[in-house]
Amino acid sequence: MQNQIDLVAFGPEHLDNAVVLSRAESWPHRREDWAMVQQLSAGIVAIDGTGRVMGTTFMTPFGDAYATINMVMVDKSMRGLGLGRKLMERAFELAGARPLRLIATKEGLPLYEKLGFVATGTIRQHQGEVHAVQRPGGVEDMQNNDVETVRALDRNAYSTDRSALVDVLLERGQIAVVRKGDAVVAWAAIRPFGRGEVIGPVIAPDAKTACALIAYFASSREGAFLRVDTDSETGLASWLSELGLAHVGGGVTMRRPLIEDAGEPETKVFALVSQAFG
């Protein structure tokens, strides 16, 4: 059976079958969410003799600084046959010399450890129907002339240029900012995803500002389904739970090789765009 599997470049023609695969794993991704990953990444898909998608993986490059490996899935009928390793090896080829990052599920963790990834932390997934929250002061919608500053804050937080990702967020969602005087000092995005909307990234100098950005979006969405993925070290977990966003899972952040960040940035990442992109 394994010999009948072909590994080919992921194209738009694979989106519908990829949704079927992710739904079988209880992942919430819609066709539009897969398309966003494809837009920013290079992907590999495993196809059986009937054209059915049996596995996927993507490599999302962020300049030469690093790449994320994401959307790693193998159909239940193909597990234990080495297909996951083959997909990962093809992703390594696509990444070239870039250092690699990923967020591992419990099921994928053993494979990633065998492939040389080292755990660096944990991500908490919070989601649910948001409670009533007061609209905070000091937060406003981004203006057109704020785009370059938003990109610069993102570069500072991630130590690489993610302008392509920021541009996609501008196309697909809404961005809010916090100003100090005339300068933008923090920002966050919200966009449709899965069962509702996801807030992220949230990039701010401190947790108080990060909470204000999240509350700005939540205040106009009472009863709506929201999701926030946050590092366990941010200290937002209890506040998010009070907001109605329960802790429902998460993942382990991993790197290959283990390269420490150069230093503490002026702005910090309090919520991820997604577990695929970081």
N, C-alpha and C positions, 0 to 999 in steps of 0.2 A: 504493500500500500504506500509506503514511504517513497518508493521509487517513482510513483505516479505524480509526485508533487513537484511543481515548477515554481521557482522564485523569480518574480518579475517586478518591474517598477510599478509602484502604485499609481494608478491614473484615475481620472473622474469616472471611468466605467466601473470601478470597483467600489464606489461609495455605497451604493444600495446594499450590496452583500456584506460590506464591512459593518453597516448598521445592524444587520441580522446577527453577525458574530458578536458584536458588543452587547446586544440585548440578551443574548444567551448567557452572557457573563454578568447580567444585571448592571451593566454600565449605563449611565443615563444619556449617552451621546446621541444627538440627533444627526441627521445627514449634514446639516449646516455646521455642526461642531467638528465632524470629520473633515469637511471641506476646509475649515479654517486651519486645521493641522496640515492638510495637504498643501495649502497655499504657502505656508511658511517653511515647509520641510521637504526632504527627500524620503520617500517611503518604499518599502518592499512588501510585497504581498505573496503569500503562498497559495497556489491554485491547484485544485485536484483535476482529474481528467474530465470532470463534468463542468468545470468552470467555477466551482464553488470556492469561496474564500475560506481557507483553513487556518490562516495565520497572518499577522501583520506586525510591522515595526516601522518606526519613523526616526529620522535623525534631523533635529532642528538646529542649524548652525547660528551662532551669535558671533559673527566675525571670526577671527582666529582664536579668540579667547577660550571658547569652549563650545560644546554642543550638548543638547539634551537628547537622550534616547527615550522614546515614549510610544504609547499605544501598542505595547508588546502584548500580543494575544495569540493563543493557540487553541484551536477547537478541541473540545474534550476528547474526541475520538483519536486525536493525533498526539496526545501527551505521552511522555515517556519514550518517544522515538527520536529525540534529538532535534526536532524541528525548531524549538525555541532557541537552542544554541546556534543553529544555522542562520536564523533570522538575525540574531544579535551579531554574529560575525559579519554578515552583510552590512549591518548598520555601522560597524566599526570601519569597514572599507569606505563607506560614504563619508564618515567623519574625518578620515585622513589622520593628520597628526594632532587634531584638537583634543584637549582633555575632555572627558565625558562626565556628564551628570545624569542622574535619573532619580525618580521616586518609586521605590519598590513596594509592591503589594506583598502580603505575607506569603502568597503562593510563589511569587517570582524571586523572593529573597535568596533561596539556596543557589539558584542558577547564577544570579549576579555575583554572589560571593565567590563562586567557582571561577567566574570570568575576571576576577581581580578588582571588583568594586568594593569600596570600604564605606561602612556606614558613618554618617556625620551628624545625624540628628533625626528628628521626627516631625511630620506634618500632621496636624489635626484638621479633619474635615468637619465643619459645622454647617448644618442646614436645617431648614424648617420654615414654618409659616411665621413671619415676623410679627412681633407684638407692636402695639402702639408706642411710638417713640417721638419725643419732641424734636422738632427741627432745630438743629444747632445754629448758632450765629457764627459768622466768620468763614463760612463755606459757600462757594458759589460755582455756577457752571463755568467751565473753561471758555475763554475767548479765543478767537482765531490767532491773535498775536501771542498767545501763551504756548503755542505748540513747541517752539524751540526750547523754551525753559523746561517744559514737561519732559522732553527728550533728554535734556541735560541732567535733570534730577534722576531719571531712570539710569543713565550712564553712570552717575556717581554711585547709585545704590548697587548696581550689578557689575560695575567695573568693565563694562563692554557696551558696544552700541547695539541697541535693540530697536532702532528706529522703524524697521519693517513691522515689528510687532505692534509698536505704538500706533503706526498708521492703520493697521487692521482694526485696532480698538477704536480709533476715530471713526472708521467706516461702519462698524457693527454696534457700537454702544455709545455711552455718554461718559464724559470725563468731568470731574469736579476738582476744584483747586482751593487751597488756602493761601492767602497772601499775608505777608508781613510788610506793611507799607505798600509799595508798588510791586514788590517782588513775590513771585510764586515760590512757596517754600515746601509745599506738599501737594500730592494729587492722588486721585483714585479713579478707577473706571468701573462701570457696570455694563453688562451685556447679556443678551439672552443665552442661556445654556441649559441643556437637559430639561428638567422639570419646570424650570422657572428662569431665574437670573443668577449670575455669579458676580460678586464684588471682588475685584482684583485687577491689577495690583493695587495695593495701598502702600504708598511710599511717603514717609513722613519723618520728621526729626524725633518724634516721641509718641508714646502710646496714646496720650490725651488727644493729640491731633489726629492720629489714626482713627480713634473711636469717633471723632467728630465727622470725619469723612464718611465712615460707614453709616453713621446715624443720619447723615444728610440724605443718602439714598433710601435708607429704611423708612424714614419719616413719611415718605410719599407712597409707601407700599405696604401698609398695614394689611395683614392677612395673606400677603403674597409669599410665594416660595422663593427663598433666597439661600445662597450657598457662599461660604467663605472658607478658604483653605489658608491656614495660618501656621507658622512654625510654633512648636510647643514652647519656645523660649520667649515669645513676644508678650506673654502675659494677658492676652485678650480672651482666653478660653472662658473664664467665668462670666465676663461681661457679655460675650456672644451668646452664652446659654441663657442669660437673663433676658436677652433680646428675643428669645424664641428659637435660636439656632443651636440645636442640640449637637453634641459631639457624637458622630455616627461612624467614625472610622478615621482612616488616614493612611500614612505610608512612611517609609524610612528613606531619608535623603541619603544618596550614595554618590561617590566620586571615584573615577579611575583616570589617572592615578590620584592619590590623596594630595592635593595641593591646597595649602592654607590660603585664605584670602589675604591680600596685601596689607590691609589695615582696616580700622573702623571707619566706614563712610560717614559723611555728615548726615545723610538721609538713610533710613533703614526700610527694609521690606517687611511690612506687617501682614500682608496677605498676598498670595500668589495670583498671577493671571489664571493659572490652572496647574494641575499636577504634571501636565505634559510639558509646559514651558518654564515653570518655575516663577 
